[in-house]
């Protein structure tokens, strides 16, 4: 099955990288830059064409992929056909990105994530059982069933179902870029949805994210040592990506955050090329911004933090120095900077208050800690987990001081201060403060911690390079052993320093702390426990076995009534059981659904209930548990909403027990 998983990662990489790379190459990117920044551009192509197909009434996933490939190749073919002999169509800034460094970052990150993520999964098809994941799995399943890939009509109930079998008519806009890629890989390889889910998560966190970080580091730093050490630090902070893969399954947000470095790179080049009026870089940036917005809109705000900081410390000074009206005038740089800051704050306030973002910014996460504790978590990089990563924190401090003292790198510590501020005020603030600073991230401390983790990477890379230089100066300063100036010796020392850091940082236990679990160790243990089928929160291994028995008795596709909170909300996407309730209670509920939820147990004495059951055309009822404490998702379970199911038992004379095991039942309606 792991071979199948590998092929799924490769197919996912083809879908996420090739279309965007072709389009970016046609827009003047170098080959290596095109590959590094392709993902968000590929996503926007699938989004736009998916919407187009839906509006035209076309439902065909193969055609979607073919059209995306054709459209992505069109600019490259046009450029090749119109280019004059000897003409260079590549934007100069992109030539600094080298393929060798990209491959190094991917290789190191894949190796580390295989050890801390894949190794701790209970098989490639394991899945974490929280309601949010049921939501994501069911959206993917719905897309596969309907072949409708429009983000304007996302639903857990595919439109191929008869209207009477849909309890919640809630098709609406949702940023489903991640879901489209998962569904297409499953369709291409006929793999299970959980397997594709894990494969695409690995793709974004261990390939797409390192590619973007590598490109950003190469565009920012000319010193090869800093670029080299950064390859070992891409996934060094447990807050992102590892911890986000474990807690509440925010997979679309993870994919968006993984694309942030790529979008930032395209933004940097676009800003630097505004002066020469090269619109190709600007087009590439806008396409990538659209792509990250359709993975998750808050990814755009992360990019904005980086790019506004970059503009303040790089573009504004350049404009002031080159513009004849501004050059030499005192206060011009300060004035432009203040204007940019005020405009940015104004846009922040307007968007936070907009109805479009209300469902996100109005959400309130109640986690709050004291001011001293919040500062300690930031300095030690314990962040949300609270377990310090001391060595990494020291490296970030060293890199922060170094970059803050050099204007060309000042945007990196400035970005870091801003995201630390977002985390800090979200951690200590009252509801209004939380929502102002962290509303775009649901005031979720896990997501705001992820921002800090991403911004820490370049600073920690500089810090590790400074440590290396210090050790190198001490060890290689004398020629007594013939090592001074030896390139080979420096390489060996650099690898040893990087290896020592990895040994300390990624170890499961903290050194000098009596063997206590490290941040990685604690998170890996949590992942291992949560992914084990036998530890399933409410769709356990025994319940899945029971569903398999049901599928042997009931013809596939047969509609079955269920109480989703007993775990059966997973049965549709994971085991292909056509349950009526594929989700918890949602909007636009049908009258039949309301009657059934609240009064199914009165089937034999209430004509309205009987009529509603007949309307949806169901003969079977699935019950996967009757113990609220042991079987129900307690965070979402509302007993009063499901009394029609709670009061059903073997004594109901209108029901026949078809399969029974422990407290699980498959009933057939015979009354």
N, C-alpha and C positions, 0 to 999 in steps of 0.2 A: 504493500500500500504506500510505502514511502517513495517508491519509484513513481507511482501515480501522482503523488504530491509534488515531486520534482518536475514532472512534465507540466503540471498545473501552474507552477511558478513560472516556467519558461513560456508557456502560452500566455499567461497574464502579462509577462514582460513584453512579449511581442505586441499585445494589444495596447499597452500603456506607453511603450517607448517608440515603436516604429512609426505610427502615423504622425505623432508630434515631431519626431526627428526629421522626417521627410519635409514637413511644412516649414520647420525652422531653418533647414538647409536652404530651402527656396527663398527664405527671407534674409539670407545673408549670414547665418550662423556657420561656424566651422563644424566639421563632422563631430568633434568631441563635445563642443558646446551644445550641439543639437541633441545628442544623446543624453547629456546631463540635465537638460532643462525640458525634455520632451513631455514628461508625464502630464502636467496641467494642460498643455496644448492638446494632447491626445484626448483628454477628458472633455474639453470643450467641443471638440469635433463630434464625439459620440453624443453629447448632449444636444447640440444643434440639429444634427441629422436625425437623432431619435425623436425630437419634437416634430421635425418636418414629416417624417414617416407617419407619425401618429395623426397629424392634421390631415394628411392625404389618405388616411384609412389603410395604410400599408402595415402589415404585421409580419415581418420576416427578419429574423436575426442574422441570417447569412447575408442578405442584401445590405443590412446596416453596416456590417464589417467591410463589405466590398466597396460601398459608397464612401465610407470614411477613408479607406486606402486610396481611392481614386482622387478624392478631393485633396487629401494631404499631399499627394504627389504632383498635383497640377502646378503650383508655383515653381517647383523645382524643374519640371519639364519646360515651363515657359522661360525660366531663367536660362536654362541650357540652350534653348532654341534661339534666344535673342542676344546671348552674350557674344561679344566680339572676341576674336582670337587674342589671347594674352591678357584679357581683362580679368581682374580679380573682383569677384562679387561678394567676398567675405568681409563683414564688418571687422575692422582691425582689433577691437577690444576682445573679440571672441578667440583670437589666435593664441591667447595666453593659456587657455585651458587645454591641458594635455591628456591624452587618452590613458597613458600609463598611470598617472595619478588617480584618475577615475577608477581604474580597475583595482588599484591598491585599496582604495577606500571601500569598494564593494566587497572585495575578498576578506578584508579584516572584519568588517561589520557583519557579513554573513557568518563568518566563523564564530564570532562572539555571540550573535543572536541564536545560532544553532545550539550553543551550549547553555544559554540562559533562558531561551524561550522554547525551542523545539524539543529539547531534551526533557523538558518538564511537562510536556503535553501527554495526555493519556492516549497517544496515537494521533495520526494526522487528521482523523475525523472527529476528534473530541470537540466539545463546545461548552462554553460557560453558560450557566443557566440563570440569567436575569431577564426580566421582562423586556428590557431594551434589546437584548439579543434575539428574543423571539420575534420582535418587531422587525429587525433587520433581516433575519432569515426568511420571514414570511413575505417581505417585500421582494426579495430575490426570487423566491418561489413563484410569486405572482407574476413577475416579469417573464420568467421562463415559460409559464403556462400561457400567458396572453401574448407574448412577444411584443408587448407595448413598452417602449423604453423612453417614454416622455416623462420628464420630471414635472410636468404640469398636471399629470394624472396618476400620481403614485398612490397605491393602495395595497393592503394585505389581502384583498379579495379580488382575484383576476376577473376581468370583464368577460371571460369565456364562461363564467358560471352563470346559470340562470338567475334572473333577478330575485326570484323567491328564495334563493339559497344564500343571499348576501344580507346579513343582519345590520351592517353599518355601511351606508352609502357615503363613504368619506374620502373618495378620490380627490386629491388636491396636490398643490405644489409641495415638493420636498426635494432638497438637494441630494439627489440619489446617484451622483457620479460613481461612488464606490460600489453601490449595488449593481449598477450596469456592468461593471467589469467582472464582478463575482458571477453574475448570471451568465454572461457570455462565455466565461471560462468553463462553467459547468455544462453549458450547452455544447461547446466545442468538444469536450472530452468525456461528457456523460459521467462526470464525477458527482459525488454527493455535495450538497451545499455547504455543510460544515467544513469539509476538506477544502473546498474552494475558498471559503472564508479565511481559513488559516493561511492558505497559500498566498492569497492577495494581501493579507496583513503582513506577512513576511516580506513580500515584494515591496510594499511601500516603505516599511521601516528599515529594511536591510539592503535595499537596492536603490530605490528612488531617493530616499532621504540621504544616504551617503553620496550619491551622485551630485545632488544639489549642494551639499556641504563642501564637497571637493571643488566644485566649480566656484563657489563663493570664496573659498580660501585662496584659490589660485588667482582670482580677480583682485583680491585684496592685498595679498602678501607676495612680494617678490622673493623673499627668503625661502629657500627650499626646505630648510629644517622645520620651519613652522608648519608648512604644508604637509610634510612627512608625518610629524607627530600628531597632527589633527586626525589622521586616519584611524588612530587608536582611541580617539576620544569622541567619536560620533555618537556612540551609544553609552557613553561613560556615566552619565547621570541617570540614575534609576527612574527618575520622574518621567523621562521620555527617552525611548519609546516603551521600555519594558512594563513599567507600572500601569501605563494607560491601556496596555493590552489585557491587563488583569482586572482592573476595577471598572465596573458598570459598562463595559463593552461600548465605548464611544468610537467605534470603528470608522465611521465617516469623518469624524473630527481628527482621528489619527492620520488618515490619508491626507487630509488637508494640511495638517501641520508638517507632514513629511514632504509636502511640495513647497513649503515656505521658502527654503533656500533657493530653489530653482527660480521661483518668481522674483525673489530679491535680486538674483543675478541678472535676469532679463531687465528688471527695473533699473539697476545700476548702469547697465550698458545704454538703455534708452535715455536716461537722464544725461549721461555723458555725451551722447550723440545728438542731443537737441540743437546744439550750437551749429552743427554742420547740416542740419535739416535732413537727416537720414531717417525717414519715417518707418523704414523696415523694422528697426529695433523697437520703435514705439508700438507697431502693430503686434509684434511678437509678445511684448509685455502685456498688452491689453487682452490678447487671446489667453495667455497664461493666467491672468487675473480672473477672467471669466471662468476658466477651468477650476481654479481653487475655490471660487465662490460656489460652484455647483457641487463640490465635495463637501464643503461646509463654509458658510459665509464668514464665520469669525476668522478663518484663515486670512482673509483680506486685511483684517485689522492688525494681525500680527505682521504681515508684510508692510503695512503702512508705518508701524512703529520703527521698523528697520530702515525703510526708505526715507522717512521724514528725517530721521537722525543722520542718514547718509547725505541728504540734501543740505542739512544745516552745516555739516562740517566739511563737505567736499564740493558740492555744486554752488552753494552761495558764495564761498570765497573765490571760486573760479570765475563766476559771473562778475563779481565785483572787481577782480583784477583785469579781466579782459574787456569789459565794457568801458568805452571811453567816457561816458557820462558818470560812471560810478567810481572808476579807478582813481585812487588818491584822495577821494572824499572821505573825511572822517565820519564815522557813524553809519556808513552805507551798509556795511555788513551786519551791524546790529539791527538796523531798521528792517532789512530784508528778513533777517532771522525772526524778529518779533512778528512780522506780518505772517510768515509761514506758521509760526507756533499758534498765533491767534486763529488763523484759518483752520488749522488742524483741530484745535480745541472746539471751534464752532461746529465743524463737521461731525466731530465725535458726539457733541450734545444733540445735534439735529438727528443723527442716525439712531442714537440711543432712544430718542423720544418718538421715533417713527413707528407707525402701525406695522410696517413690514417686519421690524425687529422685535416687536412687543412680546411675542411668545418666548423669545430668548432672553431679552433684557429684564423682563418682569419676574423671571424665575429667581427664587431665593434659596441659596444653600445656607443652612444655619450654622455650619462649622465656624467657630470663632475661638481664637486664642489670644493671650496677652501680648502686649507690645514687645516685651523683652524676649518672650518665647518666639515670636514671629521673626525678630531680628536674628536670633540664634539659628533658626531654621534656614534663613537665607544665607547667612555667613557659612554655616556648615554644610549647606546644600541638603540638609535633611528634609526640607520643604514639607510636603504633606505627610510623608511616612514618619517623619520625626527621627529617623535613624541617620546620624551624620555620615557624610562622606568627606572626612577631614582632609585627606590628601588632595582630593579634587578641589575642595574649597580653597586650599592654599595655592594651588596652581591658578585658579581663577583670580585670586587676589593679586598674584604676581603679574599675570597677564593684564589685569585691569590697570594696574599702576603703569605698566610699560606703554600700553596703548593710549592711556589718558595723557601721557606726556608727549605724544607724537600726533600732530594734527591730522595726518592722513589716515590714522587708525582710530581717531577719537569717536567716530560714530558707533564703534563696537561697545565701548564702555557706556556711552550715552544710551544706546538701546538696552543695555543690561540694566541700567538704573531704572529705566521706564518700566520694564517688565517686572523687576523686583518691586517697584512701587505698586503695580497692579496686584501682585501676590500679597504684599504687605497690607494694603488697605482692605483687600478682600478678607484677609485673616483677622484683622482687628476691628473692622468697621461695623457700624450699625447698618441696618438694611439699606438706607439711602446711599451711604458711602460705598458699600459693597456693590450696589447696582450701578453706581456712576463709574467706578473704576473697572469693575470686572463683569458688568452686565452682559457684554458680548460673549462671555464664556460661561454663561448661566450662573455666575458667581460660584463656580465649581472649583474648589482648591486644587483638584487633580489637574484640571486644564491650565489653571494659572501657574501651577508648578511646572508644567510642561513648557510653558513659555520661557521660564527661567533656565530650564535645562538646555533649550535650543540656543539661547543667547550666550550661555556659558561656554559653548564649544570652542569658538575662536579664541576666547580669552584664556581658557585652560590650555589650549594648544601653544599659545605664546609662552605661558608659564612653564610648560614642560620643556619647551625649547630653551628657555633661560636656565632651567635646572641642568639640562644637558650641557649647555655651554659652560656652566660653572664646574661641573664634573670634568668636562673635557679640558678645561684650563688647568685643573689640578693634576690630572693624570697624564696629559699629553704635552705639558709645557716644556718638559725636558727631553733631550734627545739621547738620554742615557741608555735607552733600550731601542733606539732607532725608530721611534714611533712618531716623532714630531712631523707634522704635515702629512702623515700617511693617510691617504683617502680611505684605504681599507680599514684602518684602525678606527677612524671616525665613524664609518658605517657600522662596524661591529659594536662600538660603544653606543651609538644611537639605538640600535636594535635592543641592546641590553637594557638601556634606560626605559625604552618603550615596554619591553617585556616585564621589567620590574614593576612598572606602573600598573600594567594589566593584572599581574599576579596579586597586587595589593587591592586594586580597585574592584575587580570582578570576583574576588574570592567570596565564598559564602559566609566567611567568619571574619570578624573584626580583630585585627592584631592588637595586642596590648590590652584587650578588654575581656580576658578570661574566657575566650572562645564564644562570645555572644554573636548571634547572627548579624551579618552585615545587612545593608540596605538591599543588596542583590540577593543575599541568602534568604531573607524574610519574604521578599517578593516571589522568588522562585518556589519556596515552600507553599505559598498561597496559591500560586498558579497550578502547582502539581496537585494540590488537594482539590481545588475547585474544578479542575478538568477531568478528574477521575469519574468514570461513569458510575461507580458504586457509591460516590459521594454526591450524586446529582441532587441539587437542592429540591426540585420538585418534579423533575422528569428523570427519575433514577433508572438504573439498569433494569430493575425488576419491572418497572412500568413499560419500558421499551420492549421488553420480552413479551409482556402482555399484549401490547399493540401488535407485535408480530403475529401472535396467535389470532388476534382479531382479523388481521389481513388474510389469514388462511381461511377464515370462515366467511367473511363478508367480501363480495366482489370488489375489486379496486374501483375507486370512483364513487362508490356508494356513500351518500351523505349520512353522517352520524352526528346526532346531538351530543353535546359535551359541555362540561363546566370547565372553561379554559384554565382557571387558576389551579387545578389539580395537576398541571403539567401538560395537559393535552393541547395547549396552544402551540407546543413545539412539534406535535405529531404530524402536522401538515407538511412543514418544510423539511423535517428531519427524516420522517418515515413514510411520507406520501399517503397519509390517512386523511381523507376528505372530511374533516370535522367541520361542524357548522360555525362554531366560534373559534376563529383563528387568532383572536386577539381579546384583550380585556375590553370592557365597555368603552365605546367611542361615540363620536357624534353621529347625527343623522340616523338614528336607530329606527329600524322598521317597527311597525306596530306588532307584527307577529313575534318579533324577537322579544319585545317588552313583555308580552303576554306569556311567552314560554319561560323566560327567566324567572318571572315572579310567580307563575302558577302552574308549572308543568305537573307538579304533584297532584293537581286537581283534575287531571286529564279525564278521569272516568266520571266526573260529576259536573264539569264546567264545559258547556258547548263552545264558548269562545276559545278556550285552550285547545279543545279537540280540533276546531276549525283551523287554528294557527298551525298546529302540527301537520294537519293535512295540506295546508297551503304550501309549506316548505317541502313536502314530499319526503318525510323521513320515517324510517321504521325502527332504527336502532338508537340506543342511548348508551354512551360510554361513561363510566365512572371510574376514575383512577385512584380514588382515595376518599375516605370520609373523615379522616382525622385532621382538623384544621392545623394543629400544632406541627404535625409531622409532614403534611403533604401540601399545604397551601403556601403560596407566595404571600407571606404575612404583610409585606409592605403595600400590597395592592388589594388584598382580599377584603371584600365588604360583604359579610354574610347576608345582610338584608337585601342585597341586590340579586341574590341567587337562591332565594328560598324555594323556588320551584324545583331545584335540583337537590338541595340539602335534605329535603323531606322524602326523597325517593328511597325505597329499600326493597328487600326481597318479598315483603308482605304485600306490596302493591299488586292487587289482583289483575290489573291490566298489563302487567309486565311478565315476561318469561325470561328466566336466566339462561343465556346462551353459553357464556363462559364465566367462570368465577375463580378467583385466586386471592386468598387473604381478603383484603377489603376492596379489591378491584372487581368490577362487574361489566359485562356487556349484556344489556337487556334488549329484548325485542318487544315492540309494542304489539300486543295481541288483543287488547280490549276494543 
